[in-house]
Amino acid sequence: MKKYKKIFIGSLIVGLSSLMYIDFYISNFKFSFAGVVFPFLILIYDEFNPILFGFTSGISLLSCRGLFYGLFRGLLGTTFCYTMPETIFYIVYGIIFYIIKRNVQTITYSKLFIISVFNDLFSNMVEVYIRIGNSLFTTNYEIMKVLFLVALVRAGLVWLLIMGYKYHKLFLVKEEHDKRYKNLLWLTSRLKTEIYWMEKNMDHIEKIMSDAYELFLNIKDDDNRENWANEALEIAKDVHEIKKEYGMVVAGIEEIMENRLDNTGMYFSELILILEETITREIKGQGKNISVQYDAGKNFYTEKHYYLMSILRNIISNAVDAIEDQGTIKFVHHIEGSIHLFIISDSGCGIKDEDLPHIFSPGYSTKIDYSTGQVNRGLGLTLIQNILRVQLKGDIKVESKEGRGTTFEISIPTRELEGLDE
């Protein structure tokens, strides 16, 4: 619904900008500013269908000219007849751009200028041909020279507008990054305070463990029996105090997360750039030769980027850990109906058949250092599944073969990620 609203507003802007024009010596042929606005809007709004936008822009131009000349000057019929061929310009432009867009993977700035010149020139030629017929090709080519010159000027204006738009966007992104960086510094300082209390309590926990072990030895050896009750009570009191302090730490962290993390969203393309940089650094840190391929699919805006980043980063990190020395990881995102699908597959060691039913169980981990007995769980698949189901109303599936790799498929409703109604 939002897309069609944008197309309607864009078409209205094209129609209004068509009232700014220069007359040409061919009867009722005008060079309007709409010829610059139309390609500019097609290029900055990738979701626009160029053919549909060409039709709606032509109708908008006809309506605006009819309203301006017809109602205010009493020339409705004449305006309609003289303006109708001009609507063809936008329809032809839209069709050509659609064909180019399907066949050209990346439109660079140099290609943008050439495409704009060609589209403008060809679309104007079609319009002039409708107005004067074969005379376009038989009258000393003066018309063609002017059409080419106009195409160059308008393509140059489109190029300048696109460059200005890109630089403006980069400026806004930098401004947003600076804001987030300042916020991150504030968060870090607050979190360091909470970490201090956690480290302090670690020493306290060590003391309690020592007291508990001493009580165990006394009970085992039936020694100092008269003090058992008091020692057990002291241990219970100490544990209770630690519980209270950790409760305060958790409350403090929750307050920080709730009040100081900005709720502004992020485009998926930006999230992927951050994810790619993070994973590359992680792979390099582990000294592995792993190729990660990203197919981000359609871009979208989400205010739940923290949850999405946590999920994707941890699953890809698991994939990195599952690969011994070298291998590949593939990340694919696409939309099926009203569902966002994120598929992460790796060529790692895989998961045993008997372990598959338990991978989302609390405490499960394949990341065990057998030399130390230490388990490094990261976020854990249990928490990932919980975030998906509770915060994003999504789900996660897994397929794996031992020695051949693992594939995770994450599905999240569009309305949850984008805040859209179905």
C-alpha positions in Angstrom: 0.0 0.0 0.0 2.9 2.4 0.9 4.5 1.7 -2.5 1.4 2.7 -4.4 1.0 5.8 -2.3 4.6 6.8 -3.2 3.9 6.2 -6.9 0.8 8.4 -6.6 2.7 11.2 -4.9 5.6 10.9 -7.3 3.2 11.1 -10.3 1.6 14.2 -8.8 5.0 15.8 -8.5 5.8 15.0 -12.2 2.4 16.5 -13.2 3.0 19.7 -11.3 6.6 20.0 -12.6 5.2 19.7 -16.1 3.8 23.2 -15.7 7.4 24.5 -15.8 8.3 24.3 -19.5 9.9 26.0 -22.5 8.0 26.1 -25.8 9.6 24.6 -28.9 8.9 25.8 -32.5 6.9 22.6 -33.2 3.3 23.3 -32.5 2.4 22.6 -28.8 5.7 20.7 -28.2 7.2 21.7 -24.8 10.3 20.9 -22.9 9.2 20.6 -19.3 11.1 20.2 -16.0 9.0 17.0 -15.6 11.5 15.4 -18.0 14.1 15.7 -15.3 11.9 14.9 -12.3 10.5 11.7 -13.8 13.9 9.8 -14.3 15.2 11.2 -11.0 12.3 9.6 -9.1 12.6 6.3 -11.0 16.3 6.1 -10.0 16.0 6.9 -6.3 12.9 4.7 -5.7 14.1 1.3 -6.8 10.7 -0.2 -5.8 8.9 1.8 -8.5 7.7 -0.2 -11.5 9.0 2.1 -14.4 6.1 1.2 -16.7 3.4 1.8 -14.2 5.0 5.0 -13.1 5.2 6.1 -16.7 1.5 5.6 -17.2 0.5 7.3 -13.9 2.9 10.2 -14.6 1.4 10.6 -18.1 -2.1 10.7 -16.6 -1.0 13.2 -13.9 0.6 15.5 -16.5 -2.7 15.4 -18.5 -4.7 16.1 -15.4 -2.5 19.0 -14.2 -2.3 20.6 -17.7 -6.1 20.1 -18.1 -6.8 21.7 -14.7 -4.5 24.6 -15.3 -5.5 25.4 -18.9 -8.9 23.8 -19.1 -10.6 25.1 -15.9 -8.7 28.4 -15.6 -8.5 29.4 -19.2 -11.4 27.5 -20.7 -9.3 25.4 -23.1 -10.0 21.9 -21.8 -10.7 20.1 -25.1 -7.8 21.8 -26.9 -5.4 21.2 -24.0 -6.4 17.5 -23.9 -5.7 17.0 -27.6 -2.4 18.9 -27.6 -1.1 17.3 -24.4 -2.0 13.7 -25.1 1.2 13.0 -27.3 3.3 14.3 -24.4 2.0 11.5 -22.1 3.6 9.1 -24.6 7.0 10.5 -23.6 6.7 9.1 -20.1 5.2 5.8 -21.1 8.0 5.1 -23.6 10.6 6.3 -21.1 9.2 3.9 -18.5 9.2 1.0 -20.9 12.8 1.6 -22.1 14.1 2.1 -18.5 12.3 -1.2 -17.4 14.1 -3.1 -20.2 17.5 -1.6 -19.4 17.0 -2.2 -15.6 16.3 -5.9 -16.3 19.4 -6.3 -18.4 21.9 -4.1 -16.6 22.9 -5.4 -13.2 24.5 -2.2 -11.9 23.8 1.3 -13.1 27.0 3.3 -12.5 27.1 7.1 -12.7 28.6 7.1 -16.2 25.9 4.6 -17.3 23.3 6.7 -15.7 24.1 9.7 -17.8 24.2 7.7 -21.0 20.9 5.9 -20.2 19.3 9.3 -19.4 20.4 10.8 -22.7 19.3 7.8 -24.7 15.9 7.6 -23.0 15.2 11.3 -23.2 16.2 11.5 -26.9 14.3 8.4 -28.0 11.1 9.2 -26.0 11.1 12.8 -27.4 11.6 11.4 -30.9 8.5 9.2 -30.5 6.5 12.2 -29.2 7.6 14.4 -32.1 6.9 11.7 -34.6 3.3 11.4 -33.3 3.0 15.2 -33.7 4.6 15.8 -37.2 5.1 12.3 -38.7 7.9 11.6 -41.1 8.9 15.3 -41.2 11.0 14.5 -38.2 13.5 12.6 -40.5 13.2 14.8 -43.6 13.5 18.4 -42.4 17.2 19.3 -42.3 17.8 17.5 -39.0 17.4 20.8 -37.0 14.8 19.1 -34.8 17.1 16.1 -34.1 19.9 18.5 -33.1 17.7 20.3 -30.6 16.3 17.1 -29.2 19.8 15.8 -28.7 20.9 19.0 -27.0 17.9 18.9 -24.7 18.6 15.3 -23.9 22.1 16.2 -22.9 21.0 19.1 -20.7 18.2 17.2 -18.9 20.4 14.1 -18.5 23.1 16.4 -16.9 20.5 17.8 -14.5 19.3 14.3 -13.6 22.9 13.3 -12.9 23.5 16.4 -10.7 20.3 15.7 -8.8 21.2 12.1 -8.2 24.8 13.0 -7.1 23.3 15.7 -4.7 20.8 13.1 -3.4 23.5 10.5 -2.8 25.8 13.0 -1.0 22.9 14.3 1.1 22.1 10.7 2.0 25.7 10.0 2.9 25.7 13.1 5.1 22.6 11.9 7.0 24.1 8.4 7.4 27.3 9.9 8.9 25.2 12.2 11.2 23.3 9.1 12.3 26.5 7.1 12.9 28.0 9.9 14.9 24.8 10.0 17.1 24.9 6.3 17.6 28.6 6.4 18.4 28.1 9.0 21.1 25.2 6.8 22.4 27.5 3.8 22.4 30.1 5.6 24.4 27.5 6.5 27.0 26.3 2.9 27.1 29.8 1.6 27.5 30.5 3.8 30.5 27.2 2.7 32.2 27.8 -0.9 31.4 31.3 -0.8 32.8 29.8 0.3 36.1 27.5 -2.7 36.1 30.5 -5.0 35.1 32.4 -3.7 38.1 29.6 -4.9 40.5 29.6 -8.3 38.7 33.4 -8.6 39.1 33.1 -7.7 42.7 30.5 -10.4 43.3 32.7 -12.9 41.6 35.1 -12.6 44.5 32.2 -13.0 46.9 31.0 -16.1 45.1 34.5 -17.6 45.4 34.4 -17.1 49.1 31.0 -18.7 49.4 32.2 -21.7 47.3 35.1 -22.0 49.7 32.8 -21.9 52.7 30.5 -24.4 51.2 33.3 -26.8 50.4 34.6 -26.4 54.0 31.2 -27.3 55.3 31.1 -30.3 53.0 34.4 -31.5 54.4 33.2 -31.0 58.0 30.0 -33.0 57.3 31.9 -35.7 55.5 34.4 -36.1 58.4 31.7 -35.5 61.0 33.7 -32.6 62.4 32.6 -29.4 64.1 29.0 -30.6 64.1 27.8 -27.8 66.4 28.6 -25.1 63.8 27.0 -26.8 60.8 23.7 -25.0 61.1 25.3 -21.6 61.5 27.6 -22.1 58.6 24.8 -23.3 56.3 22.7 -20.2 57.4 25.7 -17.9 56.7 26.1 -19.4 53.2 22.4 -19.0 52.5 22.5 -15.3 53.6 25.5 -14.6 51.4 23.8 -16.2 48.4 20.8 -14.1 49.1 22.9 -11.0 49.2 24.5 -11.9 45.8 21.1 -12.6 44.4 19.9 -9.1 45.4 23.0 -7.4 44.0 22.7 -9.3 40.7 19.1 -8.3 40.6 20.2 -4.7 40.8 22.7 -5.2 38.0 20.1 -6.8 35.8 17.7 -3.9 36.6 20.4 -1.4 35.7 21.2 -3.0 32.4 17.5 -3.3 31.5 17.1 0.5 32.3 20.1 1.3 30.1 18.8 -0.8 27.2 15.2 0.6 27.5 16.0 4.3 28.0 19.2 4.9 26.1 19.1 2.7 23.1 17.5 4.7 20.4 14.5 3.2 18.7 15.3 4.4 15.3 15.4 1.7 12.7 17.9 0.6 10.1 17.9 -0.6 6.5 18.7 -4.3 6.0 21.5 -3.3 3.6 23.2 -1.4 6.4 22.8 -4.3 8.8 24.4 -6.7 6.3 27.4 -4.4 5.9 27.9 -4.4 9.7 27.4 -8.1 9.9 29.8 -8.7 7.0 32.5 -6.6 8.7 32.0 -8.3 12.1 32.1 -11.9 10.6 35.2 -11.1 8.5 37.0 -9.8 11.6 36.0 -13.0 13.5 37.2 -15.3 10.8 40.5 -13.4 10.5 40.9 -13.6 14.3 40.5 -17.4 14.2 43.0 -17.7 11.4 40.6 -19.7 9.1 40.2 -19.6 5.4 36.4 -19.2 5.1 34.5 -17.7 2.2 31.2 -16.1 3.2 28.7 -15.3 0.4 25.9 -12.8 1.0 22.7 -12.6 -1.1 20.8 -9.9 0.8 17.8 -9.9 -1.5 15.3 -7.1 -1.3 16.2 -4.2 1.0 13.8 -3.2 3.8 13.6 -0.9 6.8 13.2 -2.4 10.3 13.1 -1.1 13.9 13.9 -4.5 15.2 17.4 -4.6 13.9 19.0 -5.4 17.3 17.1 -8.7 17.5 17.7 -9.5 13.8 21.5 -8.8 14.1 21.8 -10.9 17.3 20.1 -13.9 15.6 22.0 -13.7 12.3 25.4 -12.9 13.9 25.2 -15.8 16.3 24.1 -18.4 13.8 26.9 -17.3 11.3 29.4 -17.4 14.2 28.3 -20.9 15.0 28.9 -21.8 11.3 32.4 -20.3 11.5 33.1 -22.4 14.6 31.8 -25.5 12.8 34.4 -25.2 10.0 37.7 -26.6 11.0 40.2 -24.7 8.7 38.6 -23.8 5.4 35.1 -23.9 3.9 32.2 -21.8 2.8 29.2 -20.1 4.4 26.2 -19.0 2.3 23.7 -16.4 3.5 20.5 -15.9 1.5 17.5 -13.7 2.2 14.3 -13.5 0.2 10.6 -12.9 0.7 8.0 -15.5 0.1 4.5 -13.9 0.3 4.3 -12.2 3.7 7.4 -14.0 5.2 11.1 -13.0 5.3 13.3 -16.1 4.9 16.9 -16.1 6.0 18.9 -19.2 5.0 22.4 -19.8 6.4 24.3 -22.9 5.3 27.8 -24.0 6.0 30.2 -26.7 4.8 31.3 -27.5 8.4 31.3 -30.7 10.5 27.5 -31.0 10.7 25.5 -32.3 13.6 25.0 -35.9 14.5 21.5 -37.4 13.9 21.1 -38.3 17.6 21.9 -34.7 18.6 19.5 -32.9 16.1 16.4 -33.2 18.3 18.2 -31.6 21.2 20.0 -28.6 19.7 17.4 -26.1 20.9 17.4 -27.6 24.4 18.9 -25.4 27.2 22.6 -26.1 27.8 23.2 -27.9 24.5 26.5 -27.0 22.9 28.9 -28.4 20.3 31.5 -25.8 21.2 33.5 -27.6 23.9 37.2 -27.2 24.4 38.1 -30.8 25.5 41.5 -29.7 26.8 39.9 -27.5 29.4 36.3 -28.7 29.6 35.1 -25.1 28.9 31.9 -24.6 27.0 31.5 -21.5 24.9 27.8 -21.2 24.1 27.5 -17.6 22.6 23.9 -16.7 22.7 22.8 -20.3 22.4 20.3 -21.8 20.1 17.7 -21.9 22.9 17.9 -18.1 23.3 17.9 -17.5 19.6 14.7 -19.6 19.2 13.2 -17.7 22.2 14.0 -14.3 20.6 12.5 -15.4 17.3 9.3 -16.7 18.8 8.7 -14.1 21.5 10.0 -10.9 19.9 9.6 -11.5 16.2 6.8 -14.2 16.1 9.1 -16.2 13.8 10.6 -19.7 13.7 13.8 -21.6 13.0 14.4 -24.9 11.3 17.6 -26.9 10.8 18.9 -29.6 8.5 22.3 -31.2 9.0 24.4 -34.2 8.0 27.5 -35.1 10.0 30.6 -34.3 8.0 28.6 -32.4 5.3 27.4 -29.2 6.9 24.3 -27.5 8.4 21.5 -25.3 7.1 19.4 -23.1 9.3 16.2 -21.5 7.9 14.7 -18.6 9.8 11.3 -17.3 9.0 9.9 -14.0 10.2 6.5 -12.4 9.3 6.9 -9.2 7.2 4.5 -7.3 9.6 6.9 -8.0 12.5 10.1 -6.9 10.8 8.7 -4.0 8.7 5.7 -3.0 10.8 3.4 -3.5 7.8 -0.1 -4.7 7.7 -0.7 -7.8 5.6 
